[in-house]
């Protein structure tokens, strides 16, 4: 009984870490995706300065999610990694290029445009790769004898490409609304104008992904449209519609914070929809949370350290955002 409880506690911790990573790192990936749309170098400088103090700390949650999966759900890790090697490696390489570009573009004049494109490319590829990996996981991973039984490119399907575009577009919306919240003047107005079509595109992708998800597996359709989980399935689109209305109203009224919070709401609600579809599976359609978990002793041992470390990570993350709160002064920068 204790092992069952520990398995679900750890599943919640991993899910929390992934969600926090998406909502925190998502907007700074979005800033990079929007780099080519900046009107000049000054706009690009202030856009990058808006995320420069916090971008690396945001990726702590990716390490926690990936490392936690390896430690407490080793079977899931052993199945998921071979299935998704290509998008995951592409994501990691993109994040490396992006991190290098963060520092190098401030140290050079001659090659600054090159590092601008590296920052954009790294951000876009990372967002696409994360969405493609998500789509591949949703459509299901073939497992035989507790091992991955599919091919190298099973992840590459129209549905996974759709989810890749959806995530990258959603990140761009987060980036635009973040810049609207943190910047002033013409760059803020520019980002506010970009946020409107990005909001419509994100809603369109959400609708398409929601339409095709139940077609990936009959179990998803059953969970979406069977009582009592049907209540959550109906509540999610209603809440998405309310968030969309508030986001659009905030953009029209020149609100700084509401559009960003509502854009984050899209991702949180999408995450809830995925949870409704997956539970109690860890790796759809075969591997459950309990089946994928490590021995009880390992779950308990790692939980003790996690109970100490996660509040510390939350505290320093909150402190960082508090220190760098408010609008960015275009004449001052992190570098």
C-alpha positions in Angstrom: 0.0 0.0 0.0 2.9 2.4 0.9 4.5 1.7 -2.5 1.2 2.6 -4.3 1.0 5.9 -2.4 4.6 6.7 -3.0 4.3 6.0 -6.8 1.4 8.5 -7.1 3.1 11.1 -4.9 6.2 10.9 -7.2 4.0 11.0 -10.3 2.6 14.2 -9.0 6.1 15.6 -8.2 7.3 14.8 -11.8 4.1 16.3 -13.3 4.6 19.5 -11.2 8.2 19.9 -12.2 7.3 19.5 -15.9 4.4 22.0 -15.6 6.6 24.5 -13.8 9.3 24.1 -16.4 6.8 24.7 -19.3 5.3 27.8 -17.8 8.6 29.3 -16.7 10.9 28.4 -19.5 8.1 28.6 -22.1 8.0 32.4 -22.1 11.8 32.9 -22.4 11.8 30.4 -25.3 9.0 32.4 -26.7 11.1 35.6 -26.5 13.7 33.8 -28.6 11.1 32.7 -31.1 10.0 36.3 -31.5 13.5 37.6 -32.1 13.2 37.8 -35.9 10.1 40.0 -35.5 11.9 42.6 -33.5 12.3 45.8 -35.5 15.9 46.6 -34.6 18.8 45.7 -32.4 17.6 47.9 -29.6 14.3 45.9 -29.4 16.2 42.6 -29.4 18.5 43.9 -26.6 15.6 44.8 -24.3 13.7 41.6 -25.1 16.7 39.6 -24.1 17.4 41.7 -21.0 13.8 40.9 -19.8 14.7 37.2 -19.4 18.5 37.3 -18.9 18.5 37.2 -15.1 16.1 34.3 -14.9 16.4 32.1 -18.0 19.0 29.6 -16.6 17.2 29.2 -13.3 14.0 28.2 -15.2 15.7 25.2 -16.6 16.3 23.8 -13.1 12.8 22.3 -13.4 13.8 20.4 -16.6 16.6 18.8 -14.7 14.4 17.9 -11.8 11.7 16.4 -14.1 14.2 14.4 -16.2 16.4 13.4 -13.3 13.4 12.5 -11.2 12.0 10.3 -14.0 15.3 8.4 -14.2 15.5 7.9 -10.4 12.0 7.0 -9.5 10.5 5.7 -12.8 13.4 3.9 -14.4 11.3 1.6 -16.5 9.4 4.6 -18.0 12.8 6.4 -18.6 14.2 3.2 -20.3 11.1 3.1 -22.6 10.6 6.8 -23.4 14.2 7.7 -24.1 14.8 5.2 -27.0 11.4 6.2 -28.4 12.2 9.9 -28.3 16.0 10.1 -28.7 15.8 12.3 -31.8 13.5 15.1 -30.5 15.1 15.0 -27.0 18.7 15.3 -28.4 17.5 18.0 -30.7 16.0 19.9 -27.8 19.2 19.6 -25.7 21.4 20.8 -28.5 19.0 23.7 -29.2 19.1 24.7 -25.5 22.9 24.6 -25.6 23.1 26.8 -28.7 20.6 29.1 -27.0 22.6 29.3 -23.8 25.8 30.1 -25.7 24.0 32.7 -27.7 22.8 34.4 -24.6 26.3 35.3 -23.5 28.2 35.6 -26.9 25.8 38.1 -28.5 26.8 40.6 -25.8 30.5 40.1 -26.4 30.7 40.7 -30.1 29.7 43.2 -32.7 30.8 41.5 -35.9 29.0 38.2 -35.2 26.1 39.6 -33.3 23.6 38.8 -36.0 24.8 35.2 -36.1 24.1 34.8 -32.4 20.8 36.5 -32.8 19.8 33.7 -35.3 21.3 31.1 -32.9 19.1 32.4 -30.1 16.1 32.3 -32.4 16.9 28.8 -33.8 17.7 27.3 -30.5 14.4 28.6 -29.0 12.3 27.5 -32.0 13.9 24.0 -32.2 13.6 23.5 -28.4 9.9 24.4 -28.5 9.2 22.3 -31.6 11.1 19.3 -30.1 9.2 19.5 -26.8 5.9 19.6 -28.6 6.8 16.7 -30.9 7.9 14.6 -27.9 4.6 15.4 -26.2 2.6 14.3 -29.3 4.6 11.1 -29.7 3.9 10.3 -26.0 0.2 11.0 -26.4 -0.2 8.8 -29.5 1.4 6.0 -27.6 4.7 4.1 -27.4 5.0 0.5 -28.3 6.2 -1.7 -25.5 7.0 -5.4 -25.5 8.5 -7.3 -22.6 9.0 -4.1 -20.6 11.2 -2.5 -23.4 10.6 -0.2 -26.3 9.6 -2.2 -29.4 9.1 0.6 -32.0 11.3 2.1 -34.6 13.6 5.1 -34.7 11.1 7.4 -36.3 7.8 6.3 -34.8 7.7 9.8 -33.1 7.5 11.5 -36.5 3.7 11.6 -37.4 1.3 14.3 -38.5 -0.1 14.4 -35.0 3.3 14.9 -33.3 4.1 17.7 -35.9 0.8 19.3 -35.0 1.6 19.3 -31.3 5.1 20.6 -32.0 3.7 23.6 -33.9 1.1 24.1 -31.1 3.7 24.2 -28.4 6.0 26.5 -30.3 3.1 28.9 -31.1 2.0 28.9 -27.5 5.5 29.7 -26.4 5.6 32.6 -28.8 2.3 33.9 -27.2 3.9 33.6 -23.8 6.9 35.5 -25.0 4.8 38.3 -26.5 2.7 38.7 -23.3 5.8 38.5 -21.1 7.4 41.4 -23.1 4.1 43.2 -22.9 4.3 42.9 -19.1 8.0 43.7 -18.7 8.7 46.3 -21.4 7.5 49.8 -22.2 7.2 52.1 -25.2 7.2 51.0 -28.8 8.5 47.5 -28.1 5.6 46.9 -25.7 3.1 48.1 -28.3 4.8 45.9 -30.9 4.6 42.8 -28.7 1.0 43.6 -27.9 0.1 43.7 -31.6 1.9 40.4 -32.1 0.1 38.8 -29.2 -3.3 39.0 -30.9 -2.7 36.8 -33.9 -0.6 34.5 -31.7 -3.5 34.1 -29.3 -5.8 33.2 -32.2 -3.3 30.7 -33.6 -2.7 29.1 -30.2 -6.5 28.7 -29.7 -6.7 27.2 -33.1 -4.0 24.7 -32.4 -5.5 23.9 -29.0 -8.8 23.1 -30.8 -7.1 20.9 -33.4 -5.1 19.0 -30.8 -8.2 18.5 -28.7 -10.1 17.2 -31.7 -7.5 14.6 -32.7 -6.3 13.5 -29.3 -9.4 11.2 -28.7 -8.7 9.6 -32.1 -5.2 8.4 -31.0 -6.6 5.8 -28.5 -10.1 4.7 -27.7 -9.2 4.9 -24.0 -8.8 8.7 -24.3 -12.2 9.1 -25.8 -13.7 6.9 -23.0 -12.0 9.0 -20.3 -13.1 12.3 -22.0 -16.7 11.4 -22.4 -17.5 9.1 -19.5 -18.9 10.1 -16.2 -17.5 11.5 -13.9 -14.3 12.5 -15.8 -16.6 14.0 -18.4 -17.1 16.9 -15.9 -13.4 17.9 -16.2 -13.5 17.4 -19.9 -16.3 19.9 -20.2 -14.8 22.3 -17.7 -11.5 22.7 -19.5 -12.8 24.2 -22.8 -15.1 26.5 -20.8 -12.1 27.8 -18.7 -10.0 28.1 -21.9 -12.7 30.3 -23.4 -12.8 32.5 -20.3 -9.0 32.8 -20.3 -9.1 33.7 -24.0 -11.7 36.4 -23.4 -9.8 37.9 -20.6 -6.5 37.8 -22.5 -8.1 39.6 -25.5 -9.7 42.2 -23.2 -6.5 42.8 -21.4 -4.7 43.4 -24.7 -7.4 45.8 -25.8 -7.3 47.7 -22.5 -3.5 47.9 -22.3 -3.4 45.6 -19.3 0.2 44.5 -18.5 -0.3 41.3 -16.4 -3.7 39.8 -17.3 -2.7 38.7 -20.9 0.4 36.9 -19.6 -1.4 35.1 -16.8 -4.2 34.0 -19.2 -1.6 32.7 -21.6 -0.1 30.7 -18.8 -3.6 29.5 -18.1 -3.8 27.9 -21.6 -0.8 25.7 -20.7 -2.1 24.8 -17.3 -5.5 23.8 -18.7 -3.8 21.9 -21.5 -1.8 20.1 -18.9 -5.0 19.2 -17.1 -6.4 17.8 -20.3 -3.3 15.6 -20.7 -3.7 14.4 -17.2 -7.3 13.4 -17.8 -6.2 11.4 -20.9 -3.1 9.7 -19.3 -4.2 8.8 -15.8 -3.2 6.2 -14.5 -0.8 5.6 -17.3 2.9 6.7 -17.1 3.7 5.7 -20.7 0.5 5.2 -22.8 -1.0 2.9 -23.7 0.6 0.0 -21.7 2.8 1.2 -18.8 1.0 2.4 -15.6 2.5 4.6 -12.9 2.8 1.6 -10.5 4.4 -0.6 -13.0 7.0 2.0 -14.0 8.0 2.9 -10.4 11.2 2.0 -8.7 11.3 -0.2 -5.5 9.6 1.3 -2.5 12.9 1.9 -0.7 14.2 4.0 -3.6 11.0 6.0 -3.8 11.1 6.7 -0.1 14.8 7.6 0.0 14.6 10.0 -2.9 11.4 11.5 -1.5 13.2 12.6 1.6 15.7 14.6 -0.3 13.1 16.0 -2.7 10.9 17.2 0.2 13.9 19.3 1.3 15.1 20.5 -2.1 11.9 21.4 -3.9 10.9 24.1 -1.3 14.5 25.5 -1.6 14.2 25.7 -5.4 10.8 27.3 -5.1 12.1 29.8 -2.6 15.1 31.0 -4.7 13.0 31.0 -7.9 10.4 33.2 -6.2 13.2 35.4 -4.8 14.8 35.9 -8.2 11.5 36.9 -9.8 10.9 39.3 -6.8 14.3 40.9 -7.2 13.9 41.5 -10.9 10.2 42.4 -10.8 8.8 45.5 -12.6 9.6 47.0 -15.9 12.9 46.8 -17.7 14.8 50.0 -18.1 16.0 50.1 -21.8 19.1 52.1 -20.8 20.2 49.5 -18.2 20.8 45.8 -18.7 21.7 42.6 -17.0 25.0 42.4 -19.0 
